[in-house]
Amino acid sequence: MRPAFAVGLVFAGCCSNVIFLELLARKHPGCGNIVTFAQFLFIAVEGFLFEADLGRKRPAIPIRYYAVMVTMFFTVSVVNNYALNLNIAMPLHMIFRSGSLIANMILGIIILKKRYSIFKYTSIALVSVGIFICTFMSAKQVTSQSSSSENDGFQAFLRWLLGIGALTFALLMSARMGIFQETLYKQFGKHSKEALFYNHALPLPGFIFLASDIYDHAVLFNKSELYQVPFIGVTVPIMWFYLLMNVITQYPLHPSAMPSSCVKVTQRRTLSLCGTGWVPCLSSLGP
């Protein structure tokens, strides 16, 4: 894939993806599990057809290594999406996940014994300050928007703290997964499309434990107002339309579609944050 085309996919995919995720979370804040399941299912089916060749192609990296990576990847995805149900606003969600730079550096120093330049340490310190300021202001917003009752405000703040804890855990787990993946690529070579498929296909049975929540939100999606899809003319519940668009637009954001991980991180964090500010202007998307 040409770099310019890949970059274009990221610009279009990232902006639209975060908008549809925000629309889903605003209507049903606890829909993280059904969103995660739909994304995993889409990537798994696509990979089974085109990467695994209907199961006939043997993996270049042994399955036992993928099992470890999949456990971490599944946990990170579920926890990140569930955090939206814990009083975590979308802008804070996006900014906090930018802390992956910090987590990667810390674990890289501890596990891989890496050393970095003063410029990189300074850059990470500035990012840390920005995340701290955003987190602090978000905490004040949570308490001010809660009920006038002191007990309700305290409970809302505790839920927010739990959400911050969930994001922190997912951040560290994601960094550890990146280090593990780096060691695998050094040993077996880089097979990003294969890893993409197995990282999404192997965790699918784990959604059995979340089946009740997924079913409940599927029922809620069915009860949402109807929306006529442009150009096609088909009428569907609008929440299913949002979910479909979120799943489709997240595909270009995966590593196999990217020219480099550096470009991916920079574009996704910036554009995702901008996208959260556009959502109020797009509220007219519904009927």
NORVENSUL-V39702 format. One record per pair of residues at least 12 apart in sequence whose C-alpha atoms are under 10 Angstrom apart, sorted by sequence separation. I is the first residue (numbers start at 1). J is the second residue. D is the distance in Angstrom with one decimal. If there is no record, write none. Layout:
# NORVENSUL-V39702
i:j:d
I:J:D
I:J:D
This chain:
# NORVENSUL-V39702
i:j:d
81:93:9.3
142:154:9.7
143:155:9.4
224:236:9.1
225:237:5.5
226:238:5.5
227:239:8.9
229:241:7.9
253:265:9.7
80:93:8.3
143:156:7.0
224:237:5.4
225:238:5.9
226:239:8.7
227:240:9.5
228:241:9.3
21:35:8.4
142:156:6.9
143:157:6.3
181:195:9.1
222:236:8.6
223:237:7.1
224:238:6.2
225:239:8.0
226:240:9.6
227:241:7.9
253:267:9.8
105:120:9.3
142:157:6.5
221:236:10.0
222:237:5.9
223:238:9.3
224:239:6.2
226:241:9.5
253:268:7.9
105:121:8.8
141:157:9.8
221:237:6.7
222:238:8.6
223:239:8.8
224:240:8.6
80:97:8.9
139:156:9.8
140:157:9.1
142:159:9.7
143:160:9.5
220:237:9.8
221:238:7.7
222:239:7.7
139:157:7.2
142:160:7.5
221:239:5.2
222:240:7.6
102:121:9.3
105:124:8.5
220:239:8.6
221:240:6.1
220:240:9.9
221:241:9.5
102:123:9.7
103:124:9.8
139:160:7.4
218:239:9.2
221:242:9.8
101:123:9.6
102:124:6.1
138:160:9.1
139:161:8.5
217:239:9.9
218:240:8.5
221:243:9.3
101:124:7.0
102:125:8.4
99:124:8.7
102:127:8.0
139:164:10.0
101:127:8.4
102:128:7.4
101:128:9.3
99:127:7.4
98:127:8.0
99:128:7.1
135:164:8.6
98:128:9.2
96:127:9.9
99:130:9.8
95:127:9.4
96:128:9.4
98:130:10.0
99:131:7.4
98:131:8.1
40:74:9.2
96:130:9.4
97:131:9.1
95:130:8.5
96:131:6.0
95:131:6.4
96:132:8.8
40:77:9.5
95:132:9.8
36:74:9.1
96:134:8.3
92:131:8.3
95:134:7.7
96:135:7.8
37:77:9.6
95:135:8.8
36:77:6.8
37:78:8.9
35:77:10.0
36:78:6.6
92:134:6.6
93:135:9.6
35:78:9.4
36:79:9.9
91:134:8.8
92:135:6.7
242:285:9.9
33:77:9.1
34:78:9.8
36:80:9.5
242:286:9.7
32:77:9.2
33:78:6.5
36:81:7.1
92:137:9.5
241:286:10.0
32:78:7.2
33:79:9.2
35:81:7.9
36:82:9.4
92:138:7.2
32:79:8.7
33:80:10.0
34:81:9.5
35:82:9.9
88:135:9.8
91:138:9.3
238:285:9.3
239:286:9.4
32:80:8.3
33:81:7.0
238:286:6.9
32:81:4.6
33:82:6.9
89:138:7.8
238:287:8.4
31:81:8.1
32:82:5.1
88:138:8.3
30:81:8.6
31:82:7.8
32:83:8.1
87:138:9.5
88:139:9.4
29:81:9.5
30:82:6.8
32:84:7.2
87:139:9.6
89:141:9.8
29:82:8.6
30:83:8.8
31:84:8.6
32:85:7.7
89:142:9.2
29:83:9.2
30:84:7.0
31:85:7.9
88:142:8.8
29:84:6.1
30:85:4.9
87:142:7.3
25:81:9.4
28:84:9.7
29:85:5.0
30:86:8.6
28:85:8.6
29:86:8.4
26:84:9.4
29:87:8.8
196:254:7.8
227:285:9.1
228:286:9.2
25:84:7.0
26:85:10.0
29:88:9.6
196:255:7.9
227:286:6.7
228:287:8.1
21:81:9.8
25:85:8.1
195:255:9.7
196:256:7.5
226:286:8.6
227:287:6.0
193:254:9.1
195:256:9.3
225:286:8.3
226:287:7.4
22:84:9.6
192:254:9.3
193:255:7.9
194:256:9.2
225:287:7.6
26:89:9.6
192:255:6.8
193:256:5.5
25:89:9.5
26:90:9.4
192:256:5.7
193:257:8.9
25:90:8.6
103:168:9.2
107:172:8.2
111:176:9.1
191:256:9.0
192:257:9.5
106:172:9.3
22:89:9.3
104:171:8.9
108:175:8.7
112:179:8.2
22:90:6.8
96:164:8.6
99:167:9.7
100:168:9.5
103:171:6.7
104:172:7.9
107:175:7.1
108:176:8.8
111:179:8.4
21:90:9.0
22:91:9.7
87:156:7.2
99:168:8.7
102:171:9.2
103:172:5.8
104:173:9.9
106:175:9.0
107:176:7.0
86:156:8.5
87:157:8.2
93:163:9.4
97:167:7.3
100:170:9.5
101:171:9.4
102:172:9.3
103:173:8.9
104:174:8.5
105:175:8.7
108:178:9.8
19:90:9.9
86:157:9.4
87:158:9.3
88:159:8.7
89:160:9.5
93:164:9.0
96:167:7.3
97:168:8.5
100:171:5.9
103:174:8.5
104:175:5.0
107:178:9.9
108:179:7.4
112:183:9.7
18:90:8.8
86:158:9.0
87:159:6.3
88:160:6.2
92:164:9.5
96:168:8.2
99:171:7.1
100:172:7.6
103:175:5.8
104:176:7.6
107:179:8.1
86:159:5.2
87:160:5.0
88:161:9.1
97:170:8.7
98:171:8.9
99:172:9.2
100:173:9.7
102:175:9.0
103:176:8.5
104:177:9.8
85:159:8.8
86:160:5.6
87:161:8.7
88:162:9.4
89:163:9.9
93:167:7.8
97:171:6.6
100:174:7.6
101:175:8.5
104:178:7.9
85:160:9.3
86:161:8.3
87:162:8.9
88:163:6.2
96:171:8.5
100:175:6.5
104:179:8.0
18:94:9.4
83:159:9.5
84:160:9.7
86:162:6.8
87:163:6.9
88:164:7.6
99:175:9.8
83:160:8.9
86:163:5.0
87:164:9.3
97:174:9.8
85:163:7.9
86:164:8.5
83:162:8.2
84:163:7.6
88:167:9.3
83:163:5.0
86:166:9.1
82:163:8.3
83:164:7.8
83:165:9.0
84:166:10.0
80:163:9.0
83:166:6.3
84:167:9.7
79:163:9.1
82:166:8.4
83:167:6.7
81:166:9.8
82:167:9.4
80:166:7.1
81:167:9.3
79:166:6.2
80:167:6.1
83:170:9.7
79:167:7.2
80:168:9.4
79:168:9.9
80:169:9.1
76:166:9.3
79:169:8.3
80:170:6.4
76:167:8.8
79:170:6.3
80:171:8.7
78:170:9.0
79:171:9.8
76:169:8.2
77:170:7.9
75:169:9.6
76:170:4.9
75:170:7.5
76:171:7.7
76:172:9.1
73:170:9.3
76:173:6.6
77:174:9.1
72:170:9.0
75:173:8.2
76:174:6.3
75:174:9.0
73:173:8.2
72:173:6.5
73:174:7.1
76:177:9.3
72:174:7.2
72:175:9.9
72:176:8.4
73:177:7.1
69:174:9.9
72:177:6.3
73:178:9.6
71:177:9.4
72:178:9.8
69:176:9.5
70:177:9.0
69:177:6.3
72:180:9.9
68:177:8.9
69:178:9.0
69:180:7.4
68:180:9.0
69:181:7.3
68:181:10.0
65:180:9.2
66:181:9.2
69:184:9.9
65:181:9.2
66:184:9.5
65:184:8.0
62:184:10.0
61:184:7.9
61:185:8.8
70:195:9.2
74:199:7.8
61:187:9.1
62:188:9.2
69:195:9.1
70:196:9.9
73:199:6.8
74:200:8.0
61:188:6.3
72:199:9.4
73:200:8.5
60:188:7.2
61:189:8.5
66:194:10.0
70:198:7.5
71:199:8.6
74:202:9.2
75:203:9.5
60:189:8.5
61:190:9.4
66:195:7.5
69:198:9.2
70:199:5.0
74:203:6.3
78:207:9.7
60:190:9.4
61:191:8.1
69:199:7.1
70:200:7.6
73:203:8.6
74:204:9.0
60:191:7.5
67:198:8.6
68:199:9.7
70:201:8.9
71:202:8.9
72:203:10.0
59:191:9.2
66:198:6.8
67:199:8.3
70:202:6.8
71:203:7.3
74:206:8.4
78:210:10.0
61:194:8.6
66:199:7.0
70:203:6.4
74:207:9.6
60:194:8.0
61:195:8.5
59:194:7.1
60:195:9.5
63:198:8.5
67:202:7.4
71:206:9.5
58:194:9.9
59:195:9.0
66:202:8.4
67:203:8.7
59:198:9.1
63:202:9.5
52:193:9.5
51:193:7.0
52:194:7.5
50:193:9.8
51:194:6.5
51:195:10.0
51:196:9.4
52:197:7.9
47:193:7.8
48:194:9.7
51:197:7.3
52:198:9.2
47:194:7.8
50:197:9.7
51:198:10.0
47:195:9.7
47:196:7.7
48:197:7.1
47:197:5.0
48:198:9.1
46:197:8.0
47:198:8.2
44:196:8.3
45:197:8.4
43:196:7.7
44:197:5.5
47:200:8.8
48:201:8.3
43:197:6.6
44:198:7.4
47:201:8.3
43:198:9.4
44:199:8.3
45:200:9.1
46:201:10.0
40:196:9.9
43:199:9.2
44:200:5.3
45:201:7.9
40:197:9.1
43:200:6.3
44:201:4.7
42:200:8.7
43:201:7.7
44:202:8.5
40:199:8.5
41:200:7.1
42:201:9.4
44:203:9.7
40:200:4.9
41:201:7.2
44:204:8.6
39:200:8.4
40:201:7.0
40:202:9.5
41:203:9.7
37:200:9.3
40:203:8.2
41:204:7.2
40:204:7.2
101:265:9.2
100:265:9.3
37:203:9.5
37:204:7.6
40:207:9.9
98:265:8.3
98:266:9.2
37:206:9.8
37:207:7.0
98:268:9.5
36:207:9.3
98:269:6.6
97:269:8.3
98:270:9.5
34:207:9.3
37:210:9.2
96:269:9.9
33:207:8.4
37:211:9.7
94:268:9.1
95:269:7.2
94:269:6.6
95:270:9.0
34:210:8.7
38:214:9.8
94:270:8.9
33:210:7.1
34:211:8.9
37:214:8.1
94:271:9.8
95:272:9.1
33:211:8.9
36:214:9.7
94:272:6.8
95:273:7.3
34:213:7.7
35:214:8.8
94:273:6.2
33:213:7.2
34:214:4.9
93:273:9.2
32:213:9.5
33:214:6.1
34:215:8.2
91:272:8.3
92:273:8.8
31:213:8.3
32:214:8.9
33:215:9.9
34:216:9.4
35:217:9.8
90:272:9.3
91:273:5.8
94:276:9.0
30:213:8.8
31:214:7.8
34:217:7.0
90:273:8.2
91:274:8.7
30:214:9.8
33:217:8.8
34:218:7.6
91:275:9.1
31:216:9.4
32:217:9.5
90:275:9.8
91:276:6.3
31:217:6.4
90:276:6.6
91:277:8.2
30:217:8.2
31:218:9.1
89:276:9.6
90:277:9.5
28:217:8.2
31:220:9.7
31:221:9.6
28:220:8.6
28:221:9.0
27:221:9.9
24:221:9.7
27:224:9.6
42:244:9.8
39:243:9.1
43:247:8.9
38:243:7.8
39:244:9.1
42:247:7.2
43:248:9.5
38:244:8.3
41:247:9.4
42:248:8.3
35:242:10.0
39:246:8.2
40:247:8.9
43:250:9.7
35:243:6.7
38:246:9.2
39:247:5.3
43:251:7.5
34:243:8.8
35:244:9.3
38:247:6.7
39:248:8.3
42:251:8.8
37:247:9.8
38:248:9.9
28:239:9.2
35:246:8.2
36:247:9.0
39:250:7.8
43:254:9.8
27:239:8.5
31:243:9.9
35:247:7.8
39:251:8.5
24:238:9.7
24:239:6.8
23:239:8.5
24:240:9.3
24:241:9.9
24:242:6.6
20:239:9.5
23:242:7.2
24:243:7.2
22:242:9.5
23:243:9.3
20:241:9.1
21:242:7.6
20:242:5.5
21:243:7.7
24:246:9.0
19:242:9.2
20:243:7.2
23:246:9.7
20:244:9.1
21:245:9.1
22:246:9.7
17:242:9.5
20:245:6.8
21:246:6.2
17:243:9.7
19:245:9.7
20:246:5.4
21:247:9.3
19:246:8.2
20:247:9.2
17:245:7.3
18:246:7.6
16:245:8.1
17:246:5.1
20:249:9.0
21:250:10.0
16:246:7.6
17:247:7.8
17:248:8.2
18:249:8.9
13:245:9.8
14:246:9.8
16:248:9.8
17:249:5.2
18:250:8.7
13:246:9.0
16:249:6.6
17:250:5.8
15:249:8.8
16:250:8.7
17:251:9.3
13:248:8.4
14:249:7.1
15:250:9.9
17:252:9.9
13:249:4.7
14:250:7.0
17:253:9.2
12:249:7.9
13:250:6.2
14:251:9.5
12:250:10.0
13:251:7.7
14:252:8.1
10:249:9.1
13:252:6.1
14:253:6.8
9:249:9.0
10:250:9.1
12:252:8.8
13:253:6.8
9:250:10.0
10:251:9.4
11:252:9.3
12:253:9.8
9:251:9.3
10:252:6.1
11:253:9.2
9:252:5.8
10:253:5.9
8:252:9.4
9:253:7.8
10:254:9.2
7:252:9.3
6:252:7.8
7:253:9.7
6:253:9.2
10:257:8.6
9:257:8.2
10:258:7.9
9:258:8.8
6:256:9.8
7:257:9.0
14:264:9.9
18:268:9.6
6:257:6.2
7:258:7.2
5:257:9.5
6:258:5.7
7:259:7.4
15:267:9.8
5:258:9.4
6:259:6.4
7:260:9.7
10:263:9.3
11:264:9.9
14:267:8.1
15:268:8.4
18:271:8.7
19:272:8.2
22:275:8.9
23:276:9.6
3:257:9.3
5:259:9.3
6:260:9.6
10:264:7.6
14:268:6.1
18:272:5.8
19:273:9.9
22:276:6.9
1:256:9.5
2:257:9.7
3:258:7.6
4:259:8.6
13:268:9.3
14:269:8.9
15:270:9.5
16:271:9.5
17:272:8.1
18:273:8.3
19:274:9.5
20:275:9.5
21:276:9.3
22:277:9.9
1:257:7.5
2:258:9.5
3:259:5.4
7:263:8.0
11:267:7.3
14:270:9.4
15:271:5.8
16:272:8.7
18:274:9.2
19:275:5.8
20:276:9.6
22:278:9.9
23:279:7.3
1:258:8.4
2:259:7.9
3:260:8.9
7:264:8.4
10:267:7.3
11:268:8.0
14:271:6.4
15:272:5.9
18:275:6.1
19:276:6.2
22:279:7.1
23:280:9.1
1:259:8.0
6:264:9.8
10:268:7.4
13:271:9.7
14:272:6.1
15:273:8.7
17:275:8.5
18:276:6.7
19:277:8.8
21:279:9.8
22:280:9.6
12:271:9.4
13:272:9.8
14:273:9.8
15:274:7.6
16:275:7.4
19:278:7.4
20:279:8.4
23:282:9.1
7:267:8.6
11:271:7.2
14:274:9.9
15:275:5.3
16:276:9.9
18:278:9.8
19:279:5.8
23:283:8.0
10:271:9.0
11:272:9.5
14:275:8.1
15:276:8.6
18:279:8.9
19:280:9.5
20:282:9.9
23:285:9.6
15:278:9.2
16:279:9.8
19:282:8.5
23:286:9.8
